[in-house]
Amino acid sequence: MNEFANEVMEHPEVIESFNQYKSVWQQAYEIDIPDNFTISDSAVKKQARAFKSIIKLDKNFHIYVHGNSDLILFY
């Protein structure tokens, strides 16, 4: 879980917020989320195709990214 948080969220304040939310969610639903899990390669591939090419800001307002989308930072 720590590796996932560091890799995906990167910023300490976001990671702390995620951990707090996870804790509250586990208590509310009385479910234990395991610290170890595998990430589906096919799900990552499928999401990567559309994730960085279209940024949806509002209903009927989209930003289409053409070119090197790796240079765009998401917070």
MODELLER restraints for C-alpha pairs under 7 A, 6 or more apart:
rsr = mdl.restraints
at = mdl.atoms
rsr.add(forms.Gaussian(group=physical.xy_distance, feature=features.Distance(at['CA:1:A'], at['CA:35:A']), mean=4.87, stdev=0.5))
rsr.add(forms.Gaussian(group=physical.xy_distance, feature=features.Distance(at['CA:1:A'], at['CA:36:A']), mean=6.12, stdev=0.5))
rsr.add(forms.Gaussian(group=physical.xy_distance, feature=features.Distance(at['CA:5:A'], at['CA:15:A']), mean=5.94, stdev=0.5))
rsr.add(forms.Gaussian(group=physical.xy_distance, feature=features.Distance(at['CA:9:A'], at['CA:15:A']), mean=6.19, stdev=0.5))
rsr.add(forms.Gaussian(group=physical.xy_distance, feature=features.Distance(at['CA:26:A'], at['CA:32:A']), mean=5.83, stdev=0.5))
rsr.add(forms.Gaussian(group=physical.xy_distance, feature=features.Distance(at['CA:52:A'], at['CA:69:A']), mean=6.05, stdev=0.5))
rsr.add(forms.Gaussian(group=physical.xy_distance, feature=features.Distance(at['CA:53:A'], at['CA:64:A']), mean=5.76, stdev=0.5))
rsr.add(forms.Gaussian(group=physical.xy_distance, feature=features.Distance(at['CA:53:A'], at['CA:65:A']), mean=4.78, stdev=0.5))
rsr.add(forms.Gaussian(group=physical.xy_distance, feature=features.Distance(at['CA:53:A'], at['CA:66:A']), mean=6.82, stdev=0.5))
rsr.add(forms.Gaussian(group=physical.xy_distance, feature=features.Distance(at['CA:53:A'], at['CA:69:A']), mean=6.91, stdev=0.5))
rsr.add(forms.Gaussian(group=physical.xy_distance, feature=features.Distance(at['CA:54:A'], at['CA:62:A']), mean=6.55, stdev=0.5))
rsr.add(forms.Gaussian(group=physical.xy_distance, feature=features.Distance(at['CA:54:A'], at['CA:63:A']), mean=5.69, stdev=0.5))
rsr.add(forms.Gaussian(group=physical.xy_distance, feature=features.Distance(at['CA:54:A'], at['CA:64:A']), mean=4.67, stdev=0.5))
rsr.add(forms.Gaussian(group=physical.xy_distance, feature=features.Distance(at['CA:54:A'], at['CA:65:A']), mean=6.07, stdev=0.5))
rsr.add(forms.Gaussian(group=physical.xy_distance, feature=features.Distance(at['CA:55:A'], at['CA:62:A']), mean=5.57, stdev=0.5))
rsr.add(forms.Gaussian(group=physical.xy_distance, feature=features.Distance(at['CA:55:A'], at['CA:63:A']), mean=4.98, stdev=0.5))
rsr.add(forms.Gaussian(group=physical.xy_distance, feature=features.Distance(at['CA:55:A'], at['CA:64:A']), mean=6.44, stdev=0.5))
rsr.add(forms.Gaussian(group=physical.xy_distance, feature=features.Distance(at['CA:56:A'], at['CA:62:A']), mean=4.52, stdev=0.5))
rsr.add(forms.Gaussian(group=physical.xy_distance, feature=features.Distance(at['CA:56:A'], at['CA:63:A']), mean=6.47, stdev=0.5))
